[in-house]
Amino acid sequence: MQQANDKINGEVITMPTSDIPDIIHLNRLNDVFFKALLGSEERKTLTLNFINAILNREGSNAFTSVTFSDKEIVPPQIDGKRSFLDVLVEMGDGTRVHVEVQVLLDEYMVNRSLYYWGRIYSRELEKGDLYADLRPVITINLLDFNQFPQYQTYANTYHIMNDDTHDILTNHLEMHFIELKKIHISDIKKLKRSERWIAYFSPNFSDQERRALAMSDTAIKEAMDYEKQFATNNKLKSAYWEHERTMRDIASALYSREKAGQERGEKIGQERGEKIGQERGEKIGQERGDKTGRQALSTLLQKLLEEGRKEEFDRVLRDNEYQEKLLREYHLK
């Protein structure tokens, strides 16, 4: 029987061709599809268009070339953990741009992005090199959740600046956080170039609206044309569905952990016999389920996924002792 084989972070994914289901409703934030779309040498012009659009660069300020870089962040010590980036490119002027998709709510997303920025910024400064050789690093984070509920804006950019004058200290740090679920625009014909790309990836827009975008934007049209090619590639489809299953397992595990935390909280409230025991118990359960349960487990599974240790997911989700061991190992508990 013919089989489809592919690699995700070094892991071989095998699935009989006859068992690979068709992709009816494409998840454009699926890690496999996203990297195939914007992380491929074959579609580097599309990657260049996306980056210039999101960064609002045009004319003489636009990047004109892009080179794909090694996406593995070298660990700081011999026994350090490996981390793999989604898309890392070097622009013609030496600026490096890191594009990351995050679908799981992460309380420490800002810390995570800053850590990646630091590793990318410093890793190419070899012994004897000058600090003047360091080049800017720009991070673009596409988030499938609301990281900044205090803001109504869906795209927020950060630099290092003077607290009083707001002068930017350096252009070497530039961080973009795009909350895909916040964008709601009724007239897609009036979207700016950056907004069209955000709408393409946002779950708030329909395929019909994307096709309308493609009629006036050649880059979006190219992306949608590639979707058809992707959907007929058995190797990529196999890896796509494997990643979808993995993310569903993670979501299910986090839900179970959160529910268990709520139930423990309710029990605590009842046992203490407080007048507002139920209410307080639910609050305690919610906090424990969300923070110490959901966030810790979410972070752990995300780290294992990045390090190519996906084969350990089942054991982590079913073996509480092993889960506790890894939570302590990663200093998450």
Secondary structure, 3 states (H helix, E strand, C coil): CCEEEEEECCEEEEEEHHHCCCCCCCCCCCHHHHHHHHCCHHHHHHHHHHHHHHCCCCHHHCCCCEEECCCEECCCCCCCCCEECCEEEEECCCCEEEEEEECCCCCCHHHHHHHHHHHHHHCCCCCCCCHHHCCCEEEEEEECCCCCCCCCCCEEEEEEECCCCCCEEEEEEEEEEEECCCCCCCCHHHCCHHHHHHHHHCCCCCHHHHHHHHCCCHHHHHHHHHHHHHHCCHHHHHHHHHHHHHHHHHHHHHHHHHHHHHHHHHHHHHHHCCCCHHHHHHHHHHHHHHHHHHHHHHHHHHHHHHCCCHHHHHHHHHCHHHHHHHHHHCCCC
